[in-house]
Amino acid sequence: MIVKGKRISLEGIKKILVIQLGDIGDVVWATPTFHSLKKAYPKASMYVLLRHGAGSLLQADPAIENIFEVPAPRDNFHDTAAEQLHLIRQLRCEHFDVLFDLRADERGAITGFLSGASHRVARYFQGPGVPFWRNVLFTHLVRAPVSAPNKQSYGAAEQSLSLLRGFGIAASTTLPKLWVSAVDEQKVAGILAGKGITERTRWISMNPFSRWPYKEWDLQKWATIIEWLFAERGIVTVLVGAGNEKKRASEVAAHCKNVAVNLVGATSLGELAALLSKSMLHVGVDSAAPHIAAATGTPTVTIYGPSSWKDWAPVGETHHVIVPSDPCAPCHQKGCEGSGRSRCLEHLGIDRVKDGIHHALADIGRPF
């Protein structure tokens, strides 16, 4: 329901800007919103504004005309200010007819206001932590309709789509999808070949790491899983992750008797999507990687602890979750009592994870 402003006519809309300054997983979950908007405004060109470094993930998306990225912070204040001003000038030069801000943060609100877009749409928020001026910066505010309870809430996809529904735009899809460019496919094929992985190699991708340590499972246990996959299934494991996880990935690979290929930090996000699209299965913890893998069509197995799989796990029969048996999980806390340590994941046994991977491999329908 629109609580500020009036319904915008579809006539004359030529340029749309969508602001999604969330994490990588949020960007993936926003893809249904991009395509729902494109279907509602088929003659309009759509642009997106993302955090620094996230643009390569959407470069091949046919619905998106161009991608802007918020500059990365610099040590020098003047350099940072200059880059921010350059971004604002770029946005203003486009003369956007309408923008949709998919989050509630102040940075998106300010950037959207300074973009000069004629109509600026966001969800209505109030309460602790929301500055009074945030809602003032938008020409249109939507109070999201309450959806019927489901077994799974579709996480950030539903959060973004509820903004469109409140504005009278139907969702054309609720499932994230990523496109992979031919350039990224070729680059990844070369990287894999350089590591001895060919089309005949049976391999899975694995991300044991999370931005939040309280979501992680013991790395030695992951090493045991990697050795089990190769010894009993003949499956090689390709480790993926962010550049700051290289050292820990090397420690995992060192325990695995040369049956793990370490590609952590070796790809851009677009190349990571290409790599995950080639994997027979992706296994890991609650992070961006399972969302990227699922959006490229790869089956997943994801371990969830304090966070709720019902809110965030990839949707569909090819996607599996492993959750602790502790009655307190999910607690939605940053570790037990906010300690950054999750006992429920410490208690999670190796056999439970093996069983989950075994069922996922069986569902793929290939002999293992």
N, C-alpha and C positions, 0 to 999 in steps of 0.2 A: 504494500500500500504506500502510495506517495504521500509523504507528510510535509514536503516543502517543494514548491514548483508544480508545474502542470505537465501532463503527458507531452512528450516531444513528437512532433510529426515526423514520419519516416521520409517525407518528401524533402528533397534538398540536402540530405545528409551526405556529404562527400568524404569527410575524413573523421575517423574515430581513433581516439587514443585510449588504450587500456593500461592502467598502472597496476603492476603487481610487484611490490618491493619485498616480498616474502622470501623464504628459503627456497632451495631448488625444488624440494617436494611440492611446495605451494605453486611454483610455476608449472610443474607437470599437471597438477590437479586443476589448474586454471584453463587448460586447453579446451575442455568442453565449453567454457564460457566464450573463448575466442571464436569457436566455430558456431555457437548459437548466435552470437552477435553478427557474424558474417552472413548467416542465413537470414537474419532479420533485416540486415542492411546490405543486400547483395551487390549494390552498385557502389558502395562506399569502400574506400581504402582503409585498412586497419593497421595501426601502429601500436607497438607495445613498449612500455618503459619498465626495465628490470634492474635488479642489482648488477653491479659490476661483475663481469665474467659469465653471466647466465645466458647471454644472447645466443651463443653457438648452439644451445639446445633447441632453439626454435628456428634456426636459419632456413631449414628446408620446409617449414610449414607453409602450405599453399595459401592459407587464409591471411597470412601476415605480409604486409607491404614492406615494412621496415621496422628495425628494432633499435631502441635507444637504451643506453645503460647509464645508471648513475655512476659518476666517477668514483674510483677507489680513493679513500682518504690518503693524503700525503703528509709528510712531516712538516713541510713548509705551508703555512696558512695561506700565503698569497697564491701559491700554485693551486691549492684546493679551491679557493674562492674563484680563481680564474676559470678553472674547469667547470665549476658549478654554473657560473654565469654563461659560459659557452653552451652548456646543455640547455639552459633556459632560452637562450637566443635561438637555438635549433628548434626547440618546441614551438616557440612563438612564430617562427617563420612558416610553419606548416599550416597555421590558421585552422586549428581543429574545430569542427562543429560541435562535437560532444566528446567528453571523456568519462570513463567509468573507473573509479578507484576501488579496487577489490579488497583493500585493507582499511584499518582504522588508525594507522599511525600518522603522526604529525608531518613527517617528511613528505608522504604522498599528498597530503592535503595542501601543504604549502607549494609543492612543485606543481600540482594541478592548478592551483589558483594562479601561479605565475606564468603558466603555459598560455594563458589568454583564451583558452577554449570557451566557446560561447555558452555551452551547457556543461556543467560539472556534476556528475551523479555519484553518490556514495550511499552506503547504509547509514541510517541514523543511529548514533551511539551517544549515550550519556552515562554518567556515573563516575566512580573513582578512577582516576588515571586518565580520563578523557578531558582535555582542556576545553573550556567553554567556547573558544573561538574556532575549534575544529569544525563544527557543523556550520558555522557562519561562512566558511570559505567555499561551500558548495551551493550551487543554484538549485539542485534537486537532491532531496533526501528520501530514502525508502526505508520503511519499517518492514523488514523481511517477514513474509507470511510464515506461520507455523505449519510445518509439513506433518503429514501423518507419520506416526511412528513406524519405523522399519527395523529389520534385523541389523541393517548396516546403514550408517548415515552418510557415507560417501565423503566424509572428511571435508577438505577444503573445496572440493568440487561443488558440494551442496551449498557451502557458505557463499561462494561466488554466484552460483546459479540462482540462489534465493534473491539476490539483488536484482537480477534480470527479471525474475518472475514478478517481483514486487513492482517492477516497472512495466509489466505487461508483455514481456518478451518470453516466449516459450523456449525451453531447453531442447535443442535438437539432439543432444546426446548427454549422457552423464558419465561416460567412461573416458579417461584420458587417452590421448593418442599422440605419439611423436613420430615425425617423419625423419628419415635418415638420408643425408645427401650422398650422391655418388662419390664425391670427393672424400668424405669421411669414411665411407665403406672401403675405398681403395687404400686409404691411409692405414686403417685398422688391419686390413688383409696383409699389408706389408709388415706391420708390427708383429702380428701373430706368426707369420711365416718366419720372421727373424728369430722367433722363440721356438721354432720347430713344430708349430701347430698348423696342421693342414686340414683340408676338408675331410680327411679320413680319421682325424683325431677326435676322440670322444672327450669333451671337456665341458666343465661348468664354470660359471663365474661366481666369485664369493667376495663379499665385503664384510669383514668381521668388525669394522670400525664405525663409530658414530661420533658426531660432533659432541654428543653428551655421553660421558663415560658411564653414567648410570644405566644406559641402554645396552651396554656391551656384555658379551659372554666371555668367559675366560679364554685367552688366546691359546693356551696349551691344549684346551679342549678342541679348539678349531683345528689345531695341528693334527690331533688324533683323528678328526673327521676327514681331513684331507688324505691322510695315510690310508684310512679305511676305504675311501672311495677308489683309490688307485689299486690297493691290494685285492679288494674283492670285486670291483666293478671295472677296473681298467680305465678309470676316468681321471683325467688330469684336471687340476684346479687352477684357474686363473684368478689371482688376487687383484681387486680393483679398489680404488679409494682416492682420497685427496692427497695432494703433494706433501702436506704436513704429517701424513701417516706412513711415509716411506720407511722410516727406521723401524717402526713396529711391524710393518709388513715383512721386512727383511728378517726380523726375529722369528716370525711365524714360518716363513719359507725355509729358514735354516734348520728347523726341527723336522722337516718333511722329506728328507732324503731325496731331494731333487725331483719331487713329483708335484711341486707347486711352481707356477710361473708368476713372477711378481711384476705386475703392470701398474702398481699404485703410483699415481702422480704422472703417468706416462701419456695421458690423453687429455684433450679438452673435453668439455661436457658433450659437445656434439659427437666427438669420436668415441666417448664412453657409451653413448646411446647406440652407436653403430656396433661397438664391441658386444654390448649386452644383447643386441638383437640377434647376434650370431650364436650366442650361448644356448645350449640345450636346456639349461636350468640356471636360475640365479638363486643363491643361498646367502643369507646374511642376517644382520640385525636391523632394527628399525632405524632407517636412514633414508637418504635420497635414492640410493641405488635400486632398491626393489621397485620404487615408483617408476623410475626410468625404464627398468627392464620390462615391467608389466605394460607400460605404454608403448613399447616396441613389439609386443606380442610374445615375450618370453615368459614361461611359467616361473613362479617364484615360491620360495620357502623362506619365511621371515620369522625370526624370534622376537616376541614381544614380552616385555616385563612390566614396568610401571606404567607405560602408556597403553592405551586401549586399542586393540586391533580392530574393534568394531567401528572406530572412528577413522582409522587411517590405513588399514591394510588394503592392498590391491584387491579389486573386486572380480569375482569369477571363479568357476570351478577349477581352473588350472592354477589357482593361487592358494597356497597353504600357509597356515600359521601354526607356530609352536608357542604355547604359553605355559608358564609355571603352574604347578598344582597348588601353590600357596594361596590360601583363601583371601589374602589381602591384595592380590594382584587382579586387575590393575588398580593402583592407588592414586595414579595421576600426580605423583610427587616426584621431585628430583632426587630419587633415591630414598631409602628408608629414613624417615624423620628429616628429610631434606639433607641427608649426609653426603649425597653423591655416590652412594654405594647401595646396590639393590640385592638384598639377600635372596629374593625370589629367583634371580638369575644365577646366583652362586649355587643355589640348590638344584638348578636344572641339570639333569643328568645327560650324559653322552648318548645313552641308548634312546632317550626320547627324541633327540635330534636325528639320530640315525633312522629311527622309524619314520619320522616326518619326511626325510629325504627319500627313503625307500618308497613310500607311497606316492610321492611326487614323480619319481622316475617311472614308476609303474603306470601312472596316469598318462605319461607322455606317449606311451604306446610303442616304444622301441625296445628291442631285446637288450637287457643288461646283464 
